[in-house]
Amino acid sequence: MRHSQKGASFFGWLAVIALLIFAMVIAMKLVPIYMDHYALRDIVTSINEDPTIKIRSLRDLNSHIEKGLRVNSIRDINPKEAIKVTASGNNAYTVVIKYEQRAPLLNTVDLLVHFDETHIVRPLK
């Protein structure tokens, strides 16, 4: 009488473990990039919600963003290249966040993350 095998083989488990390790390595590279981006987005969008932030000009808005980047220790994003702020109407500003970040994965393989967002900022009075 012949018995069939139950469960996964050694090589099956080895393949599953290798895939999990690969996914964890990618996550370890991408999570900090996304955390920095979400912190930058919160810096920009908090202006619409926080009445204690006083924005009266483009200079005030730019200095608020740069201060927020310093406070959150975001050094990988160059605000002069990644963030474009323009006045759009009466007491409103358009903030365009557009940049790319690379994370080295293997010797000749990089992960590339591209961000492109536009936010309308209307400071509370």
One Martini backbone bead per residue (centre of mass of N, CA, C, O) as a GRO file, in nm:
protein
  125
    1MET     BB    1   0.096   0.037   0.022
    2ARG     BB    2   0.045   0.374  -0.056
    3HIS     BB    3   0.175   0.685   0.056
    4SER     BB    4   0.096   1.007   0.088
    5GLN     BB    5   0.187   1.320   0.105
    6LYS     BB    6   0.190   1.556   0.378
    7GLY     BB    7   0.241   1.855   0.291
    8ALA     BB    8   0.530   2.020   0.276
    9SER     BB    9   0.820   2.051   0.153
   10PHE     BB   10   1.129   2.164   0.191
   11PHE     BB   11   1.129   2.338  -0.075
   12GLY     BB   12   0.864   2.479  -0.021
   13TRP     BB   13   0.952   2.622   0.241
   14LEU     BB   14   1.197   2.763   0.120
   15ALA     BB   15   1.037   2.938  -0.081
   16VAL     BB   16   0.860   3.086   0.124
   17ILE     BB   17   1.091   3.211   0.290
   18ALA     BB   18   1.225   3.366   0.057
   19LEU     BB   19   0.978   3.546  -0.008
   20LEU     BB   20   0.954   3.677   0.272
   21ILE     BB   21   1.234   3.806   0.278
   22PHE     BB   22   1.202   3.976   0.022
   23ALA     BB   23   0.957   4.139   0.125
   24MET     BB   24   1.103   4.259   0.376
   25VAL     BB   25   1.323   4.412   0.224
   26ILE     BB   26   1.135   4.595   0.065
   27ALA     BB   27   0.990   4.718   0.311
   28MET     BB   28   1.251   4.840   0.444
   29LYS     BB   29   1.290   5.042   0.198
   30LEU     BB   30   0.987   5.180   0.170
   31VAL     BB   31   0.875   5.284   0.443
   32PRO     BB   32   1.051   5.544   0.487
   33ILE     BB   33   0.958   5.689   0.231
   34TYR     BB   34   0.652   5.700   0.303
   35MET     BB   35   0.677   5.841   0.576
   36ASP     BB   36   0.799   6.104   0.468
   37HIS     BB   37   0.567   6.173   0.276
   38TYR     BB   38   0.337   6.184   0.488
   39ALA     BB   39   0.469   6.409   0.653
   40LEU     BB   40   0.469   6.619   0.427
   41ARG     BB   41   0.164   6.617   0.381
   42ASP     BB   42   0.092   6.707   0.673
   43ILE     BB   43   0.230   6.979   0.663
   44VAL     BB   44   0.052   7.094   0.436
   45THR     BB   45  -0.248   7.016   0.545
   46SER     BB   46  -0.238   7.158   0.833
   47ILE     BB   47  -0.305   7.449   0.743
   48ASN     BB   48  -0.622   7.395   0.708
   49GLU     BB   49  -0.660   7.298   1.038
   50ASP     BB   50  -0.461   7.511   1.181
   51PRO     BB   51  -0.502   7.817   1.353
   52THR     BB   52  -0.192   7.867   1.458
   53ILE     BB   53  -0.117   7.903   1.167
   54LYS     BB   54   0.070   8.166   1.010
   55ILE     BB   55  -0.023   8.267   0.677
   56ARG     BB   56   0.077   8.552   0.452
   57SER     BB   57   0.293   8.405   0.262
   58LEU     BB   58   0.516   8.238   0.075
   59ARG     BB   59   0.739   8.253   0.285
   60ASP     BB   60   0.580   8.128   0.519
   61LEU     BB   61   0.520   7.859   0.379
   62ASN     BB   62   0.812   7.772   0.324
   63SER     BB   63   0.908   7.785   0.623
   64HIS     BB   64   0.705   7.577   0.731
   65ILE     BB   65   0.806   7.338   0.562
   66GLU     BB   66   1.106   7.343   0.648
   67LYS     BB   67   1.049   7.310   0.950
   68GLY     BB   68   0.899   7.039   0.928
   69LEU     BB   69   1.140   6.883   0.811
   70ARG     BB   70   1.328   6.926   1.055
   71VAL     BB   71   1.147   6.810   1.281
   72ASN     BB   72   1.115   6.521   1.110
   73SER     BB   73   1.391   6.441   0.977
   74ILE     BB   74   1.392   6.533   0.661
   75ARG     BB   75   1.670   6.476   0.428
   76ASP     BB   76   1.584   6.343   0.136
   77ILE     BB   77   1.429   6.614   0.088
   78ASN     BB   78   1.425   6.871  -0.145
   79PRO     BB   79   1.238   7.155  -0.131
   80LYS     BB   80   1.336   7.313  -0.391
   81GLU     BB   81   1.265   7.058  -0.590
   82ALA     BB   82   0.985   6.919  -0.471
   83ILE     BB   83   0.860   7.215  -0.403
   84LYS     BB   84   0.579   7.403  -0.529
   85VAL     BB   85   0.486   7.746  -0.475
   86THR     BB   86   0.168   7.911  -0.535
   87ALA     BB   87  -0.037   8.159  -0.610
   88SER     BB   88  -0.418   8.115  -0.589
   89GLY     BB   89  -0.542   8.377  -0.521
   90ASN     BB   90  -0.723   8.457  -0.242
   91ASN     BB   91  -0.570   8.308   0.011
   92ALA     BB   92  -0.414   8.099  -0.189
   93TYR     BB   93  -0.242   7.781  -0.244
   94THR     BB   94  -0.012   7.595  -0.446
   95VAL     BB   95   0.100   7.257  -0.386
   96VAL     BB   96   0.376   7.087  -0.532
   97ILE     BB   97   0.452   6.739  -0.516
   98LYS     BB   98   0.768   6.646  -0.683
   99TYR     BB   99   0.926   6.322  -0.671
  100GLU     BB  100   1.217   6.108  -0.633
  101GLN     BB  101   1.307   5.777  -0.506
  102ARG     BB  102   1.588   5.578  -0.411
  103ALA     BB  103   1.645   5.219  -0.353
  104PRO     BB  104   1.864   4.991  -0.285
  105LEU     BB  105   1.868   4.639  -0.347
  106LEU     BB  106   2.089   4.565  -0.541
  107ASN     BB  107   2.357   4.609  -0.716
  108THR     BB  108   2.165   4.692  -1.003
  109VAL     BB  109   1.905   4.741  -0.816
  110ASP     BB  110   1.627   4.963  -0.798
  111LEU     BB  111   1.403   5.154  -0.619
  112LEU     BB  112   1.124   5.346  -0.750
  113VAL     BB  113   0.975   5.651  -0.630
  114HIS     BB  114   0.677   5.834  -0.721
  115PHE     BB  115   0.576   6.175  -0.667
  116ASP     BB  116   0.238   6.337  -0.732
  117GLU     BB  117   0.110   6.639  -0.591
  118THR     BB  118  -0.187   6.842  -0.517
  119HIS     BB  119  -0.239   7.139  -0.312
  120ILE     BB  120  -0.481   7.329  -0.145
  121VAL     BB  121  -0.414   7.630   0.037
  122ARG     BB  122  -0.611   7.757   0.326
  123PRO     BB  123  -0.568   7.962   0.554
  124LEU     BB  124  -0.655   8.034   0.857
  125LYS     BB  125  -0.792   8.325   1.049
   0.00000   0.00000   0.00000
